[in-house]
Amino acid sequence: MNIPPIETRYAGCRFRSRLEARWAVLFDAIDLEWQYEPQGFDTPFGPYLPDFYIPIWGAWMEVKGEMPTDLRREAFFADSVAQRYNILAGDIPRPDLYLSYGSMARLDVIYRSEVGEWTDSRTYGGWLGWEDCGPEFRAALARARSARFEHGEQG
């Protein structure tokens, strides 16, 4: 079943989906500066507007409800533009499953620009360079997973 995304407002941005807004809640909860859709790019496979840019990491993030089957546009972007590129596929991770650095198989796949390949995060390890797996990070995951935007709520 394909459920259409629900446009959502959070932190002064209009997100295309609640899932994107929940990722922004997580980034805020861990004090990670983010920019939402700051720049679009032309690719041979059509225009591309990555969801997030994380300045401190120099990383672009794409949020997907599920992993896309055609990654040509994303691969071109990762090879041609991005120094670091990650696809965040699926829901925000459950805090009770996040036990230690490298143990959370949250990302279906990330693009490792340093070696030019897509890699399953379980073999690459870690969560986008975030090394603190303690209660504060698990609380941030819980906050993002429980963020509600119905009836004017702000996450």
N, C-alpha and C positions, 0 to 999 in steps of 0.2 A: 504494500500500500504506500503510495506517495502522498505524504501530507504536505500541503503548501506551507511555506514559511510565513510567520506572522511578524510584520514590521513592528519594531519595538524601539522605544526611546529610553536612553540611559546616558547619563553624564554629558548631556548636551548634544548627543549624536543620535541620528536616526539609523538604527541598524536594520538590515534586511531580514533578520530573523532573531528570535529569542535566544537561540543558541549562540549567535555572535555576541549578543548583549551579555550573556552569562560568562563568556570568555573574558569580556571586558571587566566584569565584576571580579573574576579571579585575578586578573592582572592588577586591578586596584587593590585587592586584598593582600597582595604580596608586594605592594608598592613598586610595581613595574610600570614605567612610563610606556604608553602605547599611543599610536595614531591610527585612526580608523579610515581606511580607504584614502590615503593621502595622495596617491598618484596612480594613474592608469598607464598601461603600456600597450603598444601594438605588437602583435605576434603574427607569424604566418598562418596561425590557426584562429585568428580573430582577436579582438581587443580583450585585454585582461586587466582586471582591477582587483589586486590582492586585498584581502580583508584588513589585515593589521600590519603595521610596521613597528618593531620594537627597537628604538634607537640605541639603547645601551648594548644590545647584542648585534646590531646591524642585521636583524633578521626579519624576513617577511613571513607572515602566517596566513594560511588559507583555512577557513573553517568550513567543514562539510558535514552534513548529517550522516553520510556514509561515504566510503571511499569511492571516488569516481573510477570508472573503468577505462576512460580515455584520458590519459595524462599528457598528451602531446603539447598542449598549450602551457601547462605547468612546467614540463621538462624544458621547453624552449626558454621560458622565463628564468628558470633556475640556472640554466647553462649560460644565458646571455646577460642577465641583469643582476640577479641576486647573489650576494656573497653567502647568505645563509637562508634557507627556505624550508618551511615545515608545513605539512598538511595536518590539521587537527581534525581527524575524522571521528565522528561519533559524539557521544555526550561527554560532559565534564566527568573526569574520573571519580569513582567513589572513594571517599577518604579511608574507609575501612580496608580497601584493597591496596592502598598505597603504604607499603611497609618500610621500604628502604630504597636508597638511591639505586636506580637501575632495575628495580623490581616491578615497576608499574608498566604494563604493556598498554599504555593509554593511546599512543599514536599508532595507527595502523602502519604508517610509513613516513619516513622523512627523506628529504633529498639531501644527500651529503655532497655538497658542491666541491669539497676538497678532493674527492675521489670520483665525482661525476656519476653517481649511481643512486638509485632509490634503495632504501634499506629499511627493513622491518625494525622498529624501535626496540624490540625485545633483544635483537642481536647487537644493536648499537648502544643501548643502555641509556638510562637517565631520562630526565624530563627537561629537554631544551636547556640544559645547563643549570637548572635549579637544583642545588645540592642539599638544601635543608629539608629533610623529610620528617621533621618533628611535628609536634602538635600544632604549631602555628600554621604550617603549610596544610596540614589536614583540615584545620579550621577554615582556611581560605577555600579549599575544595568544597567543604560543606556549605559555606556561604554562597559560593557560585552556583552549586547545584540547587540550592533552595531559593535562589533569587526569583521573585515573582514580579511580573509587570502588568498584571491585570488590574483594571479599575484605577489606573493612574499610579500604581505603586512604582517605586524607583529602584527596584532590585534589592 
